[in-house]
Structures are given as structure tokens and as C-alpha cells.
Amino acid sequence: MDLWQLHIFVSVVEQKSFSRASEQIHLSQPTVSTHIKELEAHFQCRLLDRLGKVTEPTRAGTILYDYAKRMLALKQETQSAMLDFLGHTKGQLIIGGSTIPAGYILPRMMGAFKIAFPDVSIHMTVGDTGQISRAVKDGELELAVVGAQINDPDIVQEKLVEDEMKLVVPSGHEWADRESVTCKALLSQPVIAREQGSGTWKTVLASMEKAGVDVSRLEPAVTMGNSVSVIQGILNNVGISILSTIAVTEELARGSLHALSVEDLDLSRHFYLTLSRKRTRSPICEKFVQFLKDQVLA
């Protein structure tokens, strides 16, 4: 067994296919199969099951996958540490973000970081706050920026960027010329909700409950999975919704959308730098964390 074989094994598990894994790591499919057979011979058990067109890990394969990911991450961390000691910042950084940070905050930060450290490659995963936070906890991501606080002792968070949310309506809406509406009025309108793991929606519901609003009286027209879909839904008169003003900057400037306050609701929030409390951070991760803080404070 060697780390290269583990890399191949992890690729097959994640791609759920020998053929897709071979394309990803630029090896022939027979070569990939040979390496997997050698791993199975080493551990004396089957690691992967081919279920039609999909390949899934066996119970033994699932155990090996978890350890293999940790070993490969440690290899990357070791290489980064040695290069950092020699004065070279080079390697890979895997980060994540919930919808708004991943779409509007992190890309700007990543671009500036790449200028400062051109030999670092950055891979970003996008998901809702719950998904991304779990990935940080599981070690799949080194850091993330999400839109809500997570109640998990294995996660540590710091406020990074302040955000303002407002009720967003299309330009032709009856409220398009108003500056604010009441919570009671909001309950009479079709609202576009976000999925359960959304940090934005979690903040909205918490604010409404704090203001004494019965959130069960909301009438969601539809539930959508990300802010882009919600924005398109508002533009196409599916309903109205409460969104980060960061996400609709261009539409507000064009006049296609209008943002207004909801009386008695505190819709201010923060985006949180999110890290694992227990996992060791690579030198590149530490540099990126400091870079984020410096950029925000600048």
C-alpha cells in the first residue's frame, strides 16, 4: 500500500466510477483497476462494489476511505509546512462557502490572495450553511465562510463581514415605491422561502420569532435552494423574499428590484469565518485566515 494507491482509491469512491476516476487522475481504467486489486489484496477484503454503472465502497471501503482522506490531507499539510519553512508558499487550499459568501465575498478575496501567493491553488465548495459546516467538521474543508452561527462544540466561528438583509420585491410590485412595510403586511404576501439549511432563512425566521411573529402564518409560494433562484423567482413574480442586499446589488442599481425594510425586524447579521476546533490548520490555511481578516479590517 502507498499513498498513490490511496489517492486512486479515494478518486474512485468520490467519482463513483472507475472510468470517471481514470479520467480525473489521467490513468487508464485497467491501471486504476490494478491498483484497486492490489489494495484489496493488501487488506485481504473487497473494498468496492460495482453496482451497475455506479461503484460504491463496501463497509471496509468506507473505513479505508475515511483514513485515506486523513492520510492524504496530512501529506498535503506536510508538504505545505516544509515549503513554508523554506520560504515558499505553495500547495492547495480547499475552502467552502454558503451561497452569499461563495458568490459575492470569497471570489474577491481569493483573487487578491492569488496575486499575493500565485503558487497556491484554491478549490471552493458551495452549499448551504449546514452542509458547509459539516464539511469543515469532517475535515473535507479547511475553512469556510457561512451565514449563520453553528451550535457545535467542534466548530469555532468568528464574525467576518456584516450583512444587511431587506425585503426584496420586483419593480412593478405594489410596494416598490415604499421604504418599509409591517410584519403583518408581509404575512399577506406569497413569500419565496429558502431550504432548511439556509443561514439566510434561519436568520429571517429567528428575527420574526423574536419580534413575536407567528412564522407558521407565512405563506411560502415556493421553496428554493439558493439566492440566484430566489432572485429569478422575484423577477418573474413568483413571490417576494428577504435577501442579503449584497446578492441583489446589480438588480437594485438597475431598478429591476426594490429593497425595503420590515418594521420591528432586525435583519442585520454577520457572515462567519468557520473552522474546525480540533483539526490542525495547514500553513496555507493560516495565511488565508489572516489574509481574510486583514482584508476586512483594511
C-alpha positions, 0 to 999 in steps of 0.5 A: 500500500502507498499513498498513490494507491490511496489517492486512486482509491479515494478518486474512485469512491468520490467519482463513483466510477472507475472510468470517471476516476481514470479520467480525473487522475489521467490513468487508464481504467485497467491501471486504476483497476490494478491498483484497486486489486492490489489494495484489496489484496493488501487488506485481504477484503473487497473494498468496492462494489460495482453496482451497475454503472455506479461503484460504491465502497463496501463497509471496509471501503468506507473505513479505508476511505475515511483514513485515506482522506486523513492520510492524504490531507496530512501529506498535503499539510506536510508538504505545505509546512516544509515549503513554508519553512523554506520560504515558499508558499505553495500547495492547495487550499480547499475552502467552502462557502454558503451561497452569499459568501461563495458568490459575492465575498470569497471570489474577491478575496481569493483573487487578491490572495492569488496575486499575493501567493500565485503558487497556491491553488484554491478549490471552493465548495458551495452549499448551504450553511449546514452542509458547509459546516459539516464539511469543515467538521469532517475535515473535507474543508479547511475553512469556510465562510457561512451565514449563520452561527453553528451550535457545535462544540467542534466548530469555532466561528468568528464574525467576518463581514456584516450583512444587511438583509431587506425585503426584496420585491420586483419593480412593478410590485405594489410596494416598490415605491415604499421604504418599509412595510409591517410584519403583518403586511408581509404575512399577506404576501406569497413569500419565496422561502429558502431550504432548511439549511439556509443561514439566510432563512434561519436568520429571517425566521429567528428575527420574526420569532423574536419580534413575536411573529407567528412564522407558521402564518407565512405563506411560502409560494415556493421553496428554493435552494439558493439566492440566484433562484430566489432572485429569478423567482422575484423577477418573474413574480413568483413571490417576494423574499428577504435577501442579503442586499449584497446578492441583489446589488446589480438588480437594485442599481438597475431598478429591476428590484426594490429593497425595503425594510420590515418594521420591528425586524432586525435583519442585520447579521454577520457572515462567519469565518468557520473552522474546525476546533480540533483539526490542525490548520495547514500553513496555507490555511493560516495565511488565508485566515489572516489574509481574510481578516486583514482584508476586512479590517483594511 
